[in-house]
Amino acid sequence: MARALLLYGTGEGHTTDIATEIAATLAEHGHEVDTVRAGHNPGPSPTDYDGVVVGSSIHLGTHDRHLVDWVRHRRDDLVARPAAFFTVCLSAVTEHGEAELAQSYVDGFVEETGWHPDIVGLFGGALLYTRYGFAKRAVIKDIATRQGLPTDTTRDWDLTDHEAVRHFAEDTARLLTAGLPPAGPG
């Protein structure tokens, strides 16, 4: 099967959990996956892989800067192979017209990087109240109140639709399989 890179950016770590979930599903479908967190270094080259999955959480209205820069600088290599992109954003789970805002983050990413992935996933994130400091917890609770999200700060809230994550990963697995050259004579 395919050798895939799964490169992601995260703030508090929930996107790590989603990336791990996607990688596990790809592996269940027979693909070899290298899961790497975007960072200050140049990062892996897409040319070393049959396909690429890129994902990032949204913080203060933006995707992970390291990940955006990586995609922008490797756009030509990304378009030359099967590739998928996912965004993790609390706006994706609200009922107050915020879904359009969440989609605008994806659209902004595409515009900023010039990359049009084959598959796009948009997932709700998490409210990790127990990991926030006092000030951040208060700000996030205020935002959650306005968006109709849980406000009990004594616990964390996973608002991700994990079934949607699995569907995205399965679609990506099929994309990776379809992107491979046909098998030789057996």
Secondary structure, 3 states (H helix, E strand, C coil): CCEEEEEEECCCCHHHHHHHHHHHHHHHCCCEEEEEECCCCCCCCHHHCCEEEEEEECECCECCHHHHHHHHHCHHHHHCCCEEEEEECHHHHCCCCCHHHHHHHHHHHHHHHCCCCCEEEEECCEECHHHCCHHHHHHHHHHHHHHCCCCCCCCCEECCCHHHHHHHHHHHHHHHHHCCCCCCCC
